[in-house]
Amino acid sequence: MASKEETVIQYKSNHEGRVLTKLNRLRKVKMFTDVTFKLEDGEVSAHRNVLAAYSDYYEKMFTSGFKEGFNKDIEIKEIKASILDLLFTFIYLQVIDISDKTVCQLYEASDYLQFNG
């Protein structure tokens, strides 16, 4: 706690942006990832803590005592790998590429995964 004579200046960096950007790069090469989603057309890996920090859905999935909380691989049949990858990129980077070909699939997948952002 600062005294009355002391001047305190708070410095705010873009630390979280740099960390999440790096984590997304690591996710893309499957380094330090601890969960892989198996889809009909491929797979997408991620870090459980990042997913759980963003989404109540993932927090509950990983902490509820169900098999998804313990298994490294989780099967999802309702979503394409490219769509899940776009959504995970959004979780990590707060940026998403939406086209006329993906808009409906992104909406349906985000609804299915209970994304509220």
Stockholm file with secondary structure:
# STOCKHOLM 1.0

chainA/1-117         MASKEETVIQYKSNHEGRVLTKLNRLRKVKMFTDVTFKLEDGEVSAHRNVLAAYSDYYEKMFTSGFKEGFNKDIEIKEIKASILDLLFTFIYLQVIDISDKTVCQLYEASDYLQFNG
#=GR chainA/1-117 SS CCCTTCCCCCCCCCHHHHHHHHHHHHHHTTSSCCEEEEETTEEEEECHHHHHHHCHHHHHHHHSSSGGGTCSEEECSSSCHHHHHHHHHHHHHSCCCCCTTTHHHHHHHHHHTTCCC
#=GC SS_cons         CCCTTCCCCCCCCCHHHHHHHHHHHHHHTTSSCCEEEEETTEEEEECHHHHHHHCHHHHHHHHSSSGGGTCSEEECSSSCHHHHHHHHHHHHHSCCCCCTTTHHHHHHHHHHTTCCC
//
